[in-house]
Amino acid sequence: MSLNNLESYGEQIKDINNKINNLENKLDKILMLLENDIKPISNKMKYHIDFVEKLFKFPFSFMYKNNRLGNE
């Protein structure tokens, strides 16, 4: 194995290590977002869904009951 091959392998290993470090940094950012930002947003969405369900509960139940009464 020549010295040039060893230097080439050394550069490839450095490149791979840099890529791994970049991936680890990106994963850390993703985990931080998931742990901190997604939960509050999900809670906000739950409140929105609850609001919409309450808002439309009466009209839907009214239409459903009237439709069933008309079909019987």
Buried (B, 14 or more C-beta within 10 A) or exposed (E): EEEEEEEEEEEEEEEEEEEEEEEEEEEEEEEEEEEEEEEEEEEEEEEEEEEEEEEEEEEEEEEEEEEEEEEE
